[in-house]
Amino acid sequence: MRRYRRLSALTGAVAATLALSIAAVAAQSAPNWPTRTVRFIVTLGPGSGTDIGGRLLSDRLSKKWGQPVVIENRPGGDGIVGITAFTGANDDHVLLLAPSSSFTAHPYLHKSVPYKDSDLIPVAQVSKTFVGITVPAAMPAKTLDEVIALAKQKPGQLNWASVTGANAFMLEGFLHSNHLDVKKVPYRNGVEAANDLAENRVQLYISAVAIAQPQIQSGRIKLIAVINTVRTPAAPDVPTAAEAGHPGLTNDGLVGLFCMPSFPAALREKIAADVQAVMESDPIIKDRLTATGQLYAPGGPAEFAKSIDEQRHTIATAAKSLGVKANY
């Protein structure tokens, strides 16, 4: 029995020493970063949910890190403009802040892209964006079914708008599956699309609820559905697309930080922990995210990567149902 106790104590001591060694190695592989200004390249324009969340984070993180954290908006090109700005920087103080919908549908929408999936390494999930379908206030349709009926009455006369890839892909699939002839109008800036929707220049828009929120609140456009798995607290009376009878139009928005492949795992964990710490220490962040149509949902690298894989599966399933094959 004494020998067993000695062995157990020795085993425990070895395990503790090993754990300390691993921690020390992790600390060494994550040096005193950052040592200079950090840039967050955002794939969407000012006023988007991602931009708002990023600016809330940048202010708090700059204080925690002791270095400036600046937002650099690079909208357009279905997210490719921002992504290539990030990959082209090749800088360990430049991170991509983007919804994963900026790229998860790219294989089905583009013949090729100037980046590889392995260039975008998940670091920290920040939020889940509520994605809504909106129409002009002047449009008589108030539900998805009424939009379908109106589009069938006016083939080729209605236009739809979007910015980010996955959301555009989901809406295009919805229109195609319902045999609707509605023309796409691409936009680089989501706020501009919301303004044009309010003026009835386009008649259907899919975007982060945050982008459309000012026009919704002013009564110039109507939110008729969200494509998330749950309703948004910002508009609890608005149904999900699944609740409205269209479960195929379901996709949770994911927003987070991505880094270069060269980032050590310990540094990614450090950044994720710092992001979560500043979010948890300041209730204003959660309140602002909720007010702008986002769900507070911080997470680490592994959790974020898993959620993105699930989104890829959702997009692949939608593509298969439409008979669309990946281009690469």
Secondary structure by P-SEA (a helix, b strand, c coil): caaaaaaaaaaaaaaaaaaaaaaaaaaaacccccccbbbbbbccccccaaaaaaaaaaaaaaaaacbbbbbbbbccccaaaaaaaaaaaccccbbbbcccccccccccccccccccccccccccccbbbbcccccccccccccaaaaaaaaaaccccbbbbbcccaaaaaaaaaaaaaccbbbbbbbccaaaaaaaaaaccccccccccccaaaaaaacccccccccccccccccccccccccccccccbbbbbbbbbbcccccaaaaaaaaaaaaaaaaacaaaaaaaaaaccccccccaaaaaaaaaaaaaaaaaaaaaacccccc
